[in-house]
Amino acid sequence: MSKTVYIVDDEESVIASLQNLLEAEGYAISAFTSSSDFLSEADYKTPGCLITDLNMPGFDGFDVSERLTERGYSIPTIFLTGFGTIPITVRAMKAGAFEFLTKPVMPDDLIKVVEDALALSEKSATLSQEKRLVTARYNSLTPREKELMKYIVRGLLNKQIAAEMGISEITAKVHKRRVLEKMMVRSVSEIVRMAERLNLIQDN
């Protein structure tokens, strides 16, 4: 199975160096000098990992990671930066970084991190695909339907949902049915499990 390493860095010399190193290890490389070009990709290959510079024009490395998560992708991300500080490192870890490395990176260190990141990607491929499907369904909901879904997850009855949203009980029932249809579930317990996958439970 082909393993893909995505590289996003606005410095072509950095891309060339990383590409030469990782291609020699047998990895397929997909490189971008623009974070927006990378984010415009229709899909990302699995197993795969991302190496991205933190400091770039437009979307920085944190923005890239955030937008991938919003779209339901769980790509192990390795952040690179020329200025490693404790606050930046902490922020990178909170952003879900697989690893945070300071330039210049030692070749052996990078190869080991990439190897581990791809192993994780391979293991979580099925879960990632399921999360993307659930995320796409959730994103198809209107803002009102997303609000109602949170009340469903909290276990509120139709009458209670209607009171919370300032709508009639009949309207609440109709919206609830649409939410269940769009999320492709038949029961409240199923939609609760989906909310857990989307990390929505903690928001309630």
Secondary structure, DSSP 8 states (H G I E B T S, - for coil): ---EEEEE-S-HHHHHHHHHHHHTTT-EEEEES-HHHHHT-S---SSEEEEEESS-SSS-HHHHHHHHHHTT----EEEEESS--HHHHHHHHHTT-SEEEESS--HHHHHHHHHHHHHHHHHTHHHHHHHHHHHHHHHTS-HHHHHHHHHHHTT--HHHHHHHHTS-HHHHHHHHHHHHHHTT-SSHHHHHHHHHHTT-GGG-
